[in-house]
Amino acid sequence: MQKTKKSIAKKFKITGTGKVMLRKPGYRHFLRNKSNSQSRRAGKDVCLDNAKQVATVKAAMPFANF
């Protein structure tokens, strides 16, 4: 039986259309040291474009609905 890689499941999200979204790390604390523009950019999820990375993430999350 396949198991979900929990470390990957916490960092990535698979959308309903099958895209793989990534939340940028490093923006949960120590935000006072970061500029406002950095914080604004970090609030947005990033879509993975590299097909090899997308395949790796999807293989590590066998029970995700995509």
N, C-alpha and C positions, 0 to 999 in steps of 0.2 A: 504494500500500500504506500502511496506517495504521501509525503508530509509537506506542509507549507513551511517555507523558510521564514521564520518569524521576523528576523532582522530585515529582510527585504519587504515583508508585508507592512512593516511599520513605516518604511520610507517611501514606498511607491503606492500608487492607486491606479487601478485600471478602470477607465470610464466605460460607459455603456456602449460606446462605439468602438472600443478596443484600444484606444490610445493609452499610453502609459505616462502618468503624471508623477512628477517628483517635487517634493517640498524641499526647499533649500535649507540646509542645516545651519545651526549657529545663531538662531534668532529667538531663543526662548528666554535668555537672561543676558546680563551685561549689555543691555540695549542703550544705556546712557552713553557708552563709549562710541556707539555707531551713529553715523549721520542720519538725518531724516531721509535723505534720498536712498541710502542703503536700506533702511527699514521699509520704505515703500516698495523697493524692488524685491525685497525678500518676501513680502506678503503674497506674491504671485507664484503660483505653481508653474513649473517648467515642463513642457512636453518633450519626452525623449524622441529623438529623430533617428538615432543610430539603430538600424535594423537588428544588428547582432546583440546590442544591449537589451532591446525590447524582447527579443526571443529568450534571452537569459532570464529576464525578470518574469516573463510569463511561464517559463518552465519551472521556476521556483515557487510559483503560486498556482498549483494545479486545480484548486477549487474556486478560483476567481471566475466570476461570470463575465466572459468576453466572447 
